[in-house]
Amino acid sequence: MQATLPAAPAGALSKKKRLELDSDLDAKCPTQKRTRSQPQPWLPPCLLPLSPPPAPDPVPAEATASRLGPYALLEPEEGGRAYRAMHCPTGTEYTCKVYPASEALAVQQPYARLPPHEHVARPAEVLVGTQFLYAFFARPYGDMHTLVRRRRRLPEPEAAALFRQMAATLAHCHQHGLVLRDLKLCRFVFTNRERTKLVLENLEDAFVLTGPDDSLWDKRACPAYVGPEILSSRASYSGKAADVWSLGVALFTMLAGHYPFQDSEPALLFGKIRRGAFALPEGLSASASCLVRCLLRREPAERLTAAGILLHPWLREDPRPLAPSWSHLREADQVVPDGPGPEAAQEEAGDREVGLYG
């Protein structure tokens, strides 16, 4: 089986990441990333099933033949960084992530460190060529960002069942010395058609810690999910606490149908995040509201740890929504509205401003 690989745009394989504005749910956060720029000399041996280099080694941006061993690369995704692929002997479809071969150690280091976990996707196979590394992942059934965009706010029982899996993923990574950094809804994908089981799609942007200190210096994040400490003038910040903030943004968005901090201008958006004031959606149970506030605290040291999230009452009980679910309204073509920003919500509430520490 042979297929023609469409030409990817120049520079499609660049992994450099910068803060870019993305203020609503109609578009996902920027997806261009890079792995750790310099592999460390102490890297442990790779534990992934490495295959012999395919021959010839196709270059994704220029190749006309797309056959890689038993796989055929089909159309590109994410601007050429990933491809839909098919395992020709079985007809099984995969997502193929493509990285420069020079980054092979850095790409595989997080998988070598992290023990397998039911909510973290691992490559089914890795092919290493002379110029590129190809990692093949099982095809998902959509992602959390798309689900929230279609459904608007999720009812609390459903949100709790999904968020519990997300929190368990983060706790497992933190326990074994990984900071995820680029944590957001679209990174969690479904493994079943019913869209009830989640996995973290990959460890592409994870940072491997060398000891108990989780201080990071490189500032990267999706704007809607970035923590206030990353936007500050501090030289370093707690990577684990920043992950918890991002997870709090994800939870708020699942329950509200819009981001907690929004603005069309980057400077205004970042100013709102630095202040840390947000308005909780109406109808939330007391325990759900408590958990959101415990995650979106402006001071990193005051946030729950990833392990502590799993002990919160909202994830240990059967939450009952106090307001009717909107999920039955406007199905496939529905676009999640931006919803009121913090200022608008506070004007509606008068003096009932919702802060972080109430």
Residue pairs with C-beta under 8 A, 6 or more apart in sequence:
1 67
1 72
1 86
1 88
2 65
2 66
2 67
2 72
3 66
3 67
3 72
3 73
3 74
4 64
4 65
4 66
5 58
5 60
5 63
5 64
5 65
5 66
5 73
5 76
5 83
6 75
6 76
7 61
7 62
8 60
8 61
8 76
8 79
8 80
9 61
9 79
9 80
10 61
12 60
12 61
12 76
12 79
12 80
12 81
13 60
13 61
13 80
13 81
13 98
13 99
13 100
14 32
14 34
15 32
15 33
15 34
15 35
15 99
15 103
16 32
16 34
17 30
17 32
17 33
17 34
17 182
17 205
17 220
18 30
18 220
19 219
19 220
19 221
19 223
19 226
19 266
20 30
20 223
21 223
21 264
21 265
21 266
21 269
22 28
22 29
22 30
22 222
22 223
22 224
23 223
23 224
23 259
23 262
23 263
23 264
23 269
23 338
24 258
24 259
24 262
24 336
24 338
25 145
25 148
25 149
25 253
25 257
25 258
25 259
25 335
25 336
25 338
26 149
26 335
26 336
28 145
28 184
28 186
29 184
29 186
29 222
29 223
29 224
29 225
30 222
31 78
31 79
31 81
31 186
32 79
32 81
33 182
33 204
33 205
34 205
35 99
35 103
35 106
35 107
35 204
35 205
36 106
36 109
36 207
36 208
37 106
38 106
39 103
39 105
39 106
39 109
40 109
40 210
43 105
43 109
43 112
44 109
44 112
44 113
45 112
46 104
46 105
46 108
46 111
46 112
47 108
47 111
47 112
48 108
48 111
48 112
48 122
48 123
48 126
49 123
49 125
49 126
50 126
50 128
51 69
51 125
51 126
51 127
51 128
52 128
53 127
53 128
53 129
53 130
54 68
54 69
54 127
54 129
54 134
56 65
57 129
57 130
57 131
57 132
58 65
58 66
58 68
58 73
58 129
58 132
59 131
59 132
60 73
60 76
60 80
60 83
60 98
60 132
61 80
66 72
66 73
66 74
66 83
67 73
68 85
68 96
68 127
68 129
68 134
69 127
70 87
70 88
70 89
71 85
71 86
71 87
71 88
71 94
71 96
71 127
71 134
71 136
72 85
72 86
72 88
73 83
73 84
73 85
73 96
74 83
74 84
74 85
74 86
75 83
75 84
76 82
76 83
76 84
77 83
77 84
77 95
80 98
81 97
81 98
82 95
82 96
82 97
82 98
83 95
83 96
83 98
84 93
84 94
84 95
84 96
84 139
85 93
85 94
85 95
85 96
85 136
86 92
86 93
86 94
87 93
87 94
87 136
93 139
94 124
94 136
94 137
94 138
94 139
95 136
95 137
95 138
95 139
95 140
96 134
96 135
96 136
96 137
97 123
97 134
97 135
97 137
97 202
97 204
98 132
98 133
98 134
99 107
99 132
99 133
99 135
100 131
100 132
100 133
101 128
101 129
101 130
101 131
101 132
101 133
103 133
104 128
104 133
107 133
107 135
107 204
108 126
109 208
110 178
110 203
110 206
110 208
111 122
111 123
111 203
113 176
113 177
113 178
113 208
114 120
114 172
114 173
114 176
114 178
114 203
115 172
115 176
116 122
117 168
117 169
117 172
118 199
119 165
119 166
119 168
119 169
119 172
119 198
119 199
119 200
120 169
120 172
120 173
120 199
120 200
120 203
121 137
121 138
121 189
121 199
121 200
121 201
121 202
122 137
123 135
123 136
123 137
124 136
124 137
124 138
125 135
125 136
126 133
126 134
126 135
126 136
127 133
127 134
127 136
128 134
135 202
137 201
137 202
138 191
140 189
140 190
140 191
140 199
140 201
141 189
141 190
141 191
141 192
141 193
141 195
142 189
142 190
142 195
143 185
143 186
143 187
143 188
143 189
143 190
143 201
144 162
144 166
144 185
144 186
144 188
144 189
144 190
144 198
144 250
144 254
145 184
145 185
145 186
146 186
147 154
147 190
147 195
148 154
148 185
148 253
148 254
148 257
148 336
149 334
149 335
149 336
150 331
150 332
150 334
150 336
151 326
151 327
151 334
152 257
152 326
152 327
152 329
152 334
152 336
152 337
153 254
153 255
153 256
153 257
153 281
153 325
153 326
153 327
154 162
154 254
154 255
154 325
154 327
155 321
155 325
155 327
156 255
156 284
156 285
156 288
156 319
156 320
156 321
157 318
157 319
157 320
157 321
159 251
159 254
159 255
159 288
160 288
160 314
160 315
160 319
161 196
162 196
162 198
162 254
163 250
163 251
163 254
163 315
164 310
164 315
165 188
165 197
165 198
166 188
166 198
166 247
166 250
167 247
167 306
167 309
167 310
167 315
168 310
169 188
169 198
169 199
169 200
170 180
170 183
170 243
170 244
170 247
170 306
170 309
171 306
171 307
171 309
171 310
173 179
173 180
173 200
173 206
173 306
174 240
174 243
174 305
174 306
174 307
175 306
175 307
177 208
177 209
177 210
178 203
178 206
178 207
178 208
178 209
179 206
179 207
179 209
179 214
179 216
179 239
179 240
179 242
179 243
180 187
180 200
180 203
180 205
180 206
180 243
180 246
181 205
181 206
181 207
181 216
181 220
181 221
181 239
181 242
181 243
182 204
182 205
182 220
182 221
182 222
183 225
183 243
183 246
183 247
183 250
184 222
184 224
184 225
184 246
184 249
184 250
185 250
185 253
185 254
187 200
187 201
188 198
188 199
188 200
188 201
189 198
189 199
189 201
190 196
190 197
190 198
191 197
191 198
191 199
205 220
207 216
207 239
209 239
214 238
214 239
214 240
214 241
215 236
215 237
215 238
215 239
216 236
216 237
216 238
216 239
216 242
217 235
217 236
219 230
219 237
221 227
221 230
221 242
221 246
222 246
223 266
223 269
223 270
224 249
224 259
224 261
224 262
224 269
225 245
225 246
225 249
225 250
226 246
226 270
226 273
227 237
227 241
227 242
227 245
227 246
227 273
227 300
228 245
228 273
228 274
228 275
228 276
228 298
229 237
229 238
229 241
229 242
229 300
230 237
230 242
231 270
231 273
231 274
232 274
237 300
238 300
238 301
240 305
240 306
241 300
241 301
241 303
242 300
243 306
244 295
244 303
244 304
244 305
244 306
244 309
245 295
245 296
245 300
245 303
247 295
247 306
247 309
248 292
248 294
248 295
248 296
248 303
249 259
249 260
249 261
249 296
251 291
251 292
251 295
252 259
252 260
252 278
252 280
252 292
252 296
253 259
253 260
255 281
255 284
255 288
255 292
256 280
256 281
256 339
257 281
257 326
257 336
257 337
257 339
258 336
258 337
258 338
258 339
260 278
260 296
260 342
261 269
261 272
261 273
261 278
261 341
261 342
262 269
262 272
262 338
262 339
262 341
263 269
263 272
263 341
272 341
272 342
275 298
276 296
276 297
276 298
276 356
277 342
277 346
277 353
277 354
277 355
277 356
278 296
278 342
278 354
279 340
279 342
279 345
279 346
279 349
279 353
279 354
280 289
280 292
280 293
280 354
282 323
283 321
283 322
283 323
284 292
284 322
285 314
285 319
285 320
285 321
285 322
287 312
287 313
287 314
287 317
287 319
288 314
288 319
290 312
290 313
290 314
291 304
291 309
291 312
291 314
291 315
293 356
293 357
293 358
294 303
294 304
294 312
295 303
295 304
295 309
296 303
296 356
297 303
297 356
297 357
298 356
304 312
309 315
340 348
345 354
346 353
346 354
